[in-house]
């Protein structure tokens, strides 16, 4: 029978926080406000340059058309002229020399006037451009303030609950339509989330009750000393099957709950969580001859202690169960690295191909496509661990260890 192909892996959740700008210069981030400011200011600057060029060309043309001297000397015996601005004009000059000196002086004065007009116009354009960019930035912020409100509301919804709404006031424009659409989407999400919680609660009661009754009946029959050996063996087999079904139901319900964001968060020390998980798995590790070691440093995160303990317990139990027959070990450490809390679980064990690591996080998937029927669990441990990590805004990564086994790394924001 051909093995069932693994479902496509879900895309990794972004690890960056949209509320915190990235990079050493956050003010250079190309936001819509910055782009609108550059667009408005750039258009004003281009229009100003075109206007200045037209004025300069018209002024230059007007001065060139008036290039001829406005007078002509037709007679006389002696001309004495002095000038403080025209250095070429002086005494003892012929008519031709005088005309040439006056023409050159007028040309220099016109060029100086055009240069002065250009420099003063450029300074004025620079000042107006600064004012235009500042005005554009202020106006862009005012126009985009509804989008900022939508973003802040969405961020609070992600971090807290689905009961918040934007309720944007103002004119009935595109931004108000976007806000109203977002509020309608939140209404539908809240209804779906509430229905899912109600379903999980009802399913938890309806599924646990018959399994608990079956376990009680089997234990009562097994306690009868006069029961035949065949019946006792059958009872033990049914009891083991019932226990496996209870584990499967608990795992599925926990997986359904952990797919959602954590609403109520409290300070939780990962070192304490890991120590409790080790205490619960120590007896099983001792029975299999697996040593549990590692140093755990203080690493406090905001989250749900019960779910975080389930992450550590699932990882430790998997590390113990999928280990080598002799001289195996499991190393559990906690620390803070680069502003994140890190839970690291390493173990000896069989060699895991790198291309099969992603399949381990899929529900009911095990190494080498093994599915149900194993005595090591129901195949939901790593799926639950990944869902709980995502619900806390973190992530979990698995890396094959050289020589066999895995290195499971859980990173959570502080």
C-alpha positions as CSV (number, residue, x, y, z in Angstrom):
1,X,0.0,0.0,0.0
2,X,1.5,3.3,-1.0
3,X,2.3,5.8,1.7
4,X,0.1,8.8,2.0
5,X,1.9,11.9,0.8
6,X,2.6,14.5,3.5
7,X,0.4,17.6,3.3
8,X,2.2,20.8,2.4
9,X,3.9,22.5,5.2
10,X,2.4,25.7,6.5
11,X,4.5,28.8,5.8
12,X,6.6,29.9,8.7
13,X,5.2,32.6,10.8
14,X,7.0,35.9,10.6
15,X,9.4,36.5,13.6
16,X,9.5,40.2,13.3
17,X,7.2,42.5,15.3
18,X,5.3,44.9,13.1
19,X,5.1,47.3,16.0
20,X,8.9,47.7,16.1
21,X,10.6,49.2,13.1
22,X,13.6,47.3,11.8
23,X,17.0,48.6,10.9
24,X,19.4,51.2,12.4
25,X,17.4,54.1,10.8
26,X,13.7,53.4,11.4
27,X,12.7,56.8,10.2
28,X,14.0,55.8,6.7
29,X,11.4,53.0,6.5
30,X,9.4,53.6,3.2
31,X,6.0,54.0,4.8
32,X,3.0,55.3,2.9
33,X,3.3,58.6,4.7
34,X,7.0,59.1,3.6
35,X,6.1,58.1,0.1
36,X,3.2,60.5,-0.1
37,X,5.4,63.2,1.3
38,X,8.1,62.6,-1.3
39,X,5.5,62.4,-4.1
40,X,3.8,65.7,-3.0
41,X,7.2,67.5,-2.4
42,X,8.7,66.1,-5.5
43,X,5.8,67.3,-7.7
44,X,6.1,70.7,-6.1
45,X,9.9,70.8,-6.7
46,X,9.5,69.8,-10.3
47,X,6.8,72.4,-10.9
48,X,9.0,75.0,-9.2
49,X,12.0,74.1,-11.4
50,X,9.9,74.3,-14.5
51,X,8.4,77.7,-13.4
52,X,11.9,79.1,-12.6
53,X,13.3,77.9,-15.9
54,X,10.4,79.6,-17.9
55,X,10.9,82.9,-15.9
56,X,14.6,82.8,-16.5
57,X,14.3,82.1,-20.2
58,X,11.7,84.9,-20.7
59,X,13.8,87.4,-18.7
60,X,16.9,86.5,-20.7
61,X,15.0,86.8,-24.0
62,X,13.7,90.2,-23.0
63,X,17.1,91.5,-22.1
64,X,18.6,90.2,-25.3
65,X,16.0,92.0,-27.4
66,X,17.0,95.2,-25.7
67,X,20.7,94.7,-26.4
68,X,21.1,97.8,-28.6
69,X,22.3,101.0,-27.1
70,X,19.4,103.4,-26.4
71,X,21.5,106.4,-27.6
72,X,23.9,107.4,-30.4
73,X,26.4,110.3,-30.4
74,X,26.2,112.1,-33.7
75,X,28.7,114.9,-33.2
76,X,31.0,116.8,-30.9
77,X,34.7,117.4,-30.5
78,X,35.4,116.1,-27.0
79,X,33.7,113.5,-24.8
80,X,34.7,113.0,-21.2
81,X,32.8,110.2,-19.4
82,X,33.5,108.6,-16.0
83,X,31.8,105.6,-14.5
84,X,32.1,103.7,-11.3
85,X,30.5,100.5,-12.7
86,X,31.9,100.4,-16.2
87,X,35.7,100.1,-15.8
88,X,36.4,100.3,-19.5
89,X,34.9,103.8,-19.9
90,X,37.4,106.7,-19.5
91,X,38.7,109.9,-21.0
92,X,40.4,110.3,-24.3
93,X,38.4,107.7,-26.1
94,X,37.2,107.6,-29.7
95,X,33.6,107.1,-30.6
96,X,34.2,103.5,-31.6
97,X,36.0,102.7,-28.3
98,X,33.3,104.4,-26.3
99,X,30.5,102.4,-28.0
100,X,32.4,99.2,-27.5
101,X,33.1,99.9,-23.8
102,X,29.4,100.9,-23.2
103,X,28.1,97.8,-24.9
104,X,30.4,95.5,-22.9
105,X,29.3,97.2,-19.7
106,X,25.7,96.8,-20.5
107,X,26.2,93.1,-21.3
108,X,28.0,92.5,-18.0
109,X,25.3,94.2,-16.0
110,X,22.6,92.2,-17.8
111,X,24.4,88.9,-17.1
112,X,24.9,90.0,-13.4
113,X,21.1,90.7,-13.2
114,X,20.3,87.3,-14.6
115,X,22.7,85.5,-12.2
116,X,21.2,87.5,-9.3
117,X,17.7,86.6,-10.4
118,X,18.7,82.9,-10.7
119,X,20.4,82.7,-7.3
120,X,17.5,84.5,-5.5
121,X,14.9,82.4,-7.3
122,X,16.8,79.2,-6.3
123,X,16.9,80.3,-2.6
124,X,13.2,81.0,-2.7
125,X,12.5,77.7,-4.4
126,X,14.6,75.9,-1.7
127,X,12.7,77.6,1.1
128,X,9.3,76.9,-0.5
129,X,10.3,73.2,-1.1
130,X,11.2,72.8,2.6
131,X,7.8,74.3,3.5
132,X,6.1,72.1,0.9
133,X,7.7,68.9,2.2
134,X,6.8,69.8,5.8
135,X,3.2,70.6,4.7
136,X,3.0,67.4,2.7
137,X,4.2,65.4,5.6
138,X,1.6,66.9,7.9
139,X,-1.2,66.5,5.4
140,X,-0.2,62.9,4.7
141,X,-0.3,62.2,8.4
142,X,-3.7,63.7,8.7
143,X,-5.0,61.8,5.7
144,X,-3.5,58.5,6.8
145,X,-4.5,58.8,10.5
146,X,-7.5,56.5,9.9
147,X,-5.1,53.9,8.6
148,X,-3.0,54.3,11.7
149,X,-6.1,53.7,13.8
150,X,-7.0,50.6,11.8
151,X,-3.4,49.3,12.3
152,X,-3.4,49.9,16.0
153,X,-6.8,48.2,16.4
154,X,-5.6,45.2,14.4
155,X,-2.5,45.0,16.5
156,X,-4.6,45.0,19.7
157,X,-6.9,42.4,18.3
158,X,-3.9,40.1,17.6
159,X,-2.4,40.7,21.0
160,X,-5.6,40.6,23.2
161,X,-9.1,39.7,22.0
162,X,-11.6,40.0,19.2
163,X,-14.0,42.3,20.9
164,X,-12.3,45.6,19.9
165,X,-13.6,47.6,16.9
166,X,-12.4,50.5,14.9
167,X,-15.6,52.5,14.8
168,X,-14.1,55.1,12.6
169,X,-15.9,58.5,12.4
170,X,-15.6,61.0,9.6
171,X,-16.8,61.3,6.0
172,X,-18.1,58.3,4.1
173,X,-14.9,57.8,2.0
174,X,-12.7,54.9,1.0
175,X,-11.0,54.8,4.4
176,X,-14.2,54.6,6.4
177,X,-15.4,51.9,4.0
178,X,-12.2,50.0,4.8
179,X,-12.7,50.4,8.5
180,X,-16.3,49.3,8.3
181,X,-15.3,46.2,6.3
182,X,-12.6,45.4,8.9
183,X,-15.2,45.7,11.7
184,X,-17.5,43.3,9.9
185,X,-14.7,40.9,9.4
186,X,-13.9,41.1,13.2
187,X,-17.6,40.4,13.9
188,X,-17.4,37.2,11.8
189,X,-14.1,36.2,13.3
190,X,-15.5,36.7,16.9
191,X,-18.5,34.6,16.1
192,X,-16.4,31.8,14.5
193,X,-14.0,31.9,17.5
194,X,-16.8,31.7,20.0
195,X,-18.4,28.8,18.1
196,X,-15.1,27.0,18.0
197,X,-14.6,27.5,21.8
198,X,-18.1,26.2,22.4
199,X,-17.5,23.2,20.1
200,X,-14.3,22.3,21.8
201,X,-15.9,22.5,25.3
202,X,-18.8,20.3,24.2
203,X,-16.6,17.9,22.3
204,X,-14.3,17.6,25.3
205,X,-17.2,16.5,27.5
206,X,-18.9,14.3,25.0
207,X,-15.7,12.5,24.0
208,X,-14.1,12.1,27.5
209,X,-17.2,10.8,29.2
210,X,-17.7,7.5,27.3
211,X,-13.9,6.8,27.3
212,X,-13.8,7.3,31.1
213,X,-16.8,5.0,31.5
214,X,-15.1,2.3,29.3
215,X,-11.9,2.6,31.3
216,X,-13.8,2.2,34.6
217,X,-15.7,-0.9,33.4
218,X,-12.5,-2.5,32.1
219,X,-10.7,-1.8,35.4
220,X,-13.6,-3.4,37.3
221,X,-13.6,-6.5,35.2
222,X,-9.8,-6.8,35.4
223,X,-10.0,-6.5,39.2
224,X,-12.1,-9.7,39.3
225,X,-9.6,-12.5,40.4
226,X,-11.9,-15.2,39.0
227,X,-11.9,-13.9,35.5
228,X,-10.3,-16.3,32.9
229,X,-6.8,-15.6,31.6
230,X,-8.1,-14.9,28.1
231,X,-10.6,-12.4,29.3
232,X,-8.0,-10.6,31.4
233,X,-5.6,-10.5,28.4
234,X,-8.4,-9.1,26.3
235,X,-9.3,-6.6,29.0
236,X,-5.7,-5.3,29.2
237,X,-5.6,-5.0,25.4
238,X,-8.9,-3.0,25.4
239,X,-7.7,-0.9,28.3
240,X,-4.5,0.0,26.4
241,X,-6.6,0.9,23.4
242,X,-8.9,3.0,25.5
243,X,-6.0,4.8,27.0
244,X,-4.6,5.5,23.6
245,X,-8.0,6.9,22.5
246,X,-8.0,9.2,25.6
247,X,-4.6,10.5,24.7
248,X,-5.7,11.1,21.1
249,X,-8.8,13.0,22.2
250,X,-6.8,15.1,24.7
251,X,-4.2,15.8,22.0
252,X,-6.7,16.8,19.4
253,X,-8.6,19.1,21.9
254,X,-5.3,20.7,23.0
255,X,-4.3,21.2,19.4
256,X,-7.6,22.9,18.6
257,X,-7.2,25.2,21.6
258,X,-3.6,26.0,21.0
259,X,-4.2,27.2,17.4
260,X,-5.5,30.5,18.8
261,X,-3.6,33.4,20.3
262,X,-3.2,33.4,24.0
263,X,-5.6,36.0,25.5
264,X,-4.5,35.9,29.2
265,X,-0.7,36.1,29.6
266,X,1.3,35.8,32.8
267,X,5.0,35.7,33.5
268,X,6.3,32.2,33.1
269,X,9.9,31.0,33.7
270,X,10.9,28.5,31.0
271,X,13.5,27.0,33.4
272,X,10.7,26.1,35.8
273,X,8.5,24.8,33.0
274,X,11.3,22.6,31.7
275,X,12.1,21.3,35.2
276,X,8.5,20.2,35.7
277,X,8.4,18.5,32.4
278,X,11.7,16.6,33.3
279,X,10.2,15.5,36.6
280,X,7.2,14.0,34.7
281,X,9.4,12.2,32.2
282,X,12.1,11.1,34.6
283,X,10.5,7.7,35.5
284,X,10.1,6.8,31.8
285,X,13.7,7.9,31.1
286,X,15.0,5.8,33.9
287,X,13.1,2.8,32.6
288,X,14.7,3.2,29.2
289,X,18.1,3.9,30.5
290,X,18.2,7.5,29.2
291,X,20.1,10.2,31.1
292,X,18.5,13.7,31.3
293,X,20.9,16.5,31.8
294,X,21.5,20.2,31.0
295,X,21.6,23.5,32.8
296,X,18.5,25.7,32.8
297,X,18.9,29.5,33.3
298,X,16.2,32.0,34.1
299,X,14.1,32.9,31.0
300,X,10.8,34.6,31.8
301,X,8.2,35.0,29.0
302,X,4.6,36.2,28.9
303,X,2.3,33.3,28.2
304,X,0.2,30.4,29.5
305,X,2.1,28.2,31.9
306,X,0.1,25.1,31.2
307,X,0.6,25.2,27.4
308,X,4.3,26.1,27.7
309,X,4.7,23.1,30.0
310,X,3.1,21.0,27.4
311,X,5.7,22.1,24.9
312,X,8.5,21.1,27.1
313,X,6.8,17.8,28.1
314,X,6.1,16.8,24.5
315,X,9.7,17.5,23.5
316,X,11.2,15.7,26.4
317,X,9.0,12.7,26.0
318,X,9.8,12.5,22.3
319,X,13.5,12.8,23.1
320,X,13.2,9.9,25.6
321,X,11.0,7.6,23.5
322,X,12.9,8.1,20.2
323,X,16.4,7.4,21.6
324,X,19.1,4.8,21.4
325,X,18.7,1.5,23.3
326,X,21.8,2.0,25.4
327,X,23.7,4.9,26.8
328,X,21.2,7.5,25.5
329,X,20.9,11.0,26.8
330,X,18.6,14.0,26.6
331,X,19.9,17.5,27.2
332,X,17.4,20.3,28.2
333,X,18.6,23.9,28.5
334,X,17.0,27.3,28.8
335,X,18.6,30.7,28.2
336,X,18.0,34.2,26.9
337,X,19.6,35.0,23.5
338,X,19.2,38.2,21.4
339,X,16.2,39.3,23.4
340,X,14.4,36.0,23.1
341,X,13.9,33.1,25.5
342,X,15.2,29.8,24.1
343,X,14.3,26.2,25.1
344,X,16.8,23.7,23.6
345,X,16.1,19.9,23.8
346,X,18.8,17.7,22.2
347,X,18.9,13.9,22.3
348,X,20.7,10.9,20.9
349,X,18.7,8.6,18.7
350,X,18.3,7.3,15.1
351,X,19.7,9.3,12.2
352,X,17.0,11.6,10.9
353,X,17.3,12.7,7.2
354,X,17.0,16.5,6.8
355,X,14.3,16.1,4.2
356,X,12.0,14.3,6.7
357,X,12.3,16.9,9.5
358,X,9.3,19.0,8.4
359,X,7.1,15.9,8.2
360,X,7.6,15.4,12.0
361,X,5.5,18.5,12.8
362,X,2.5,17.3,10.8
363,X,-0.4,15.6,12.8
364,X,-0.1,11.8,13.0
365,X,3.2,11.9,11.1
366,X,6.3,10.1,12.4
367,X,9.7,9.2,11.1
368,X,9.7,7.3,7.8
369,X,6.0,8.0,7.2
370,X,4.9,5.8,10.2
371,X,1.4,6.6,11.2
372,X,-1.0,5.2,13.8
373,X,-0.2,1.9,15.5
374,X,2.9,2.9,17.4
375,X,3.2,2.5,21.2
376,X,5.3,5.7,21.5
377,X,2.3,8.1,21.2
378,X,-0.5,9.3,19.0
379,X,1.7,11.4,16.7
380,X,0.5,14.8,17.9
381,X,3.3,15.9,20.2
382,X,5.3,18.0,17.8
383,X,2.2,19.4,16.2
384,X,0.9,20.6,19.5
385,X,4.3,22.0,20.4
386,X,4.4,24.0,17.1
387,X,0.9,25.3,17.6
388,X,1.5,26.4,21.2
389,X,4.7,28.1,20.1
390,X,2.9,30.0,17.3
391,X,0.1,31.0,19.7
392,X,2.8,32.6,21.9
393,X,4.3,34.5,19.0
394,X,7.3,32.2,18.8
395,X,8.6,29.3,16.7
396,X,10.1,25.9,16.9
397,X,12.8,24.5,14.7
398,X,14.2,20.9,14.4
399,X,17.7,20.2,13.2
400,X,19.2,16.7,12.7
401,X,22.0,16.1,15.2
402,X,25.3,14.8,13.9
403,X,25.5,11.2,14.9
404,X,21.8,10.7,15.3
405,X,18.9,12.3,17.1
406,X,17.4,15.8,16.9
407,X,18.0,19.3,18.3
408,X,14.7,21.0,19.0
409,X,14.9,24.8,19.4
410,X,12.0,26.8,20.7
411,X,12.3,30.6,20.7
412,X,9.7,32.8,22.4
413,X,9.5,36.6,22.7
414,X,10.2,38.0,26.2
